[in-house]
Amino acid sequence: MDMVKIFAGILTGAGMLLMIFACLAFLQGSGKLFGVGIDKWGALAPFLLGSLFFAAGVYLLRYLLTGGRSR
């Protein structure tokens, strides 16, 4: 059970990092950000992936903390 909580935490953290990267890339415009060439619309892919990871991690943590009960 602890491994699943660690996995949920990793998913949530990775999602936050990807969304922050996407926001920085969007604000910068075009060019290189942390050595990665990305344009304004190219930041959409990491943002969508980050939001998916973040939502899955939060959902998994919430499911584990409530004991699998639905509200």
MOZIJO-V835186 format. One line per field, one symbol per residue. ss: DSSP state (H for helix, E for strand, L for the rest). Layout:
ss->???
This chain:
ss->LHHHHHHHHHHHHHHHHHHHHHHHHHHHLLLEELLEELLLLLHHHHHHHHHHHHHHHHHHHHHHHLLLLLL
